[in-house]
Amino acid sequence: MSMKENKKILIWFFIVFFLMSASLFYWQKKQEGEGEVMEIGNRKMKVEVVADVARQEKGLSERNSLCSDCGMLFIFPEKKRQGFWMKNMNFNLDILWVADGKVVYIAKNVDHLGDEALRIIEPNSPADMVLEVNAGFCDKYNIKVGDNLEKNKISR
């Protein structure tokens, strides 16, 4: 092969590699869920919405962090006492249960280590949505039971 043919092959290789990488990045972001802007209390944040069972089971597990004004919103088809745990988590969370657009229960600074991580946390009230945020978020922004969850473009 000539030098010119080698250069052409190399260029095509880089083009294909770039396109495959871009496609993988797009697919991964799509799998992580659509980001929606919402407001809780007086705090706007970006949430990743998860409504399908497979993604709900995985949740934030195996991730290393969550941005300071981000969360994951789990939407369920019916109101019930939704149990959550911290299996395979790498950081602590505040977990908020929501029914009819209002926070009904909060578990603060839920530990991701040891036996605590395997404990199932259940609210004392039924909920059809659960919001996971970084530990300390509720105290930092004075989020409490009874606060409204205002959502944009979040559908069931």
N, C-alpha and C positions, 0 to 999 in steps of 0.2 A: 504494500500500500504506500501511496505517496504521502508526503507531508500534508498536502492539501486535503486529501481524503481523511487523514487522521484528524485534522482540525474540524472538518465537517461532522465527523462522528462525535467528537468531544463536545461540540456545540449542541448537537441534538441530544446528547446525554444530559447536559446541564438543563436544557429546556424541559425535557421529560421529567427530570428530577425536581425542578422548580414547580411544575404543574402538579406533580404528585404530592409534594409537600404542602402546597397551597390547598389542595383538595382535602388532605388529611386534617389540616388545621381547621378548615371550614367545617368539616364533618364533626370533629371533636367539639367545637364550640356549639354546634347545633345540638349535639347530644347532651351538653351540659344544661340546655334549657334556654328559653328566651328571657332576656333581662327586661323587667318591667319596673317602672318607677312607682313607688307607693309612699304613703305617709302614715306614720304611726305616732300618736301624740302630735307633736309639732315637728317631727323629724322626717325629712324625705330620705329615701334610700332606694337602692337598686336591689331587686330581688330576682332570684332565679326561680321560676315557677316549675314545679314538678307535680304532675297529676296522674302519671301512669305508675303502676305497681312496681315494675322493675326499677325505675329510677327512684321511687320513694324508698325502696328497700336499701338502695345504696346511699342515698342522701349525700351528706358531706364526708362520708367515710373515705379514708385513704388520701384526702387532700391535706395539704400542709398548712393552709391558712384560708382566711376569708377577709376581703378588704374591710376596712373599718366601717363603712356605710353600706354594707352589702348583707344580704341574707338569703336564705332558701325558704320558699313558701311551698308547703305541701297542701294540695287541695284534695279533699276527699269527697266521695259522692254522697255521703250521709253523715249526719251528726252522731258521734258516739265518743266514748272516752278513749281517744287515740293514744296508745302506749308508744313511748320512744325509749331508745337506749343509745349508748355511746360506743358500741362495738366498732373497732377499727378506726376510731377517731384519733386525730393527732393534736387536738386543741379543745379547750373547754368552751361551753356554749351557754347562752341564755336561751330557753325554749319557751315560746309563748303559744298558748292555745287560744283560738279565736272562733267565736260563733256569732252569726248574724252581724259580722263586721265589728265586734267588740272583743277585746281581750278578756278571757274568762279565767285564765290561770297562767301563772308564770313560775318556771323553775329556773332559778338563777345560778350561774357559775357551776353548771353540771360538769363534774369531773370526768375526764376521758381516760383516767388511769386506774389500774387495779380492779378490784371487785366492783367498785362504783360504776365502772364502764358497762358492766353487764346487768346492772339493776334496771328494771323497766320502770320508767317514770310515767305515771298516769295522772291526768288532771282530775279534779273533783267535779268537773262539769263536762258535758259532751261538747265537742267542737267539730267543725267541718274543715278547719284550716289550722295549720301549725306553722309558726315562723321560727326558724333557727337563726340566731345572730351571735356574734362574738360575745363571750362572757364579759360582763361589765357594761354592756350596751344599755340595759334597762336602767341601771343606776346612773350612768353618765347622762342619759337623756330624760330621766325621771319618767320612764314608761311604767304604767301600773295597770292593774286590773280595772276594766271599765273604759280604758282608752279606745278610741276608734281606730280602725284600720281602713284607711282610704286607699282604694286601689284604682289604677288606670289599666284598662285593657286586660284585666285578669278575668278569664272566663272559666266556667266549670265544664 
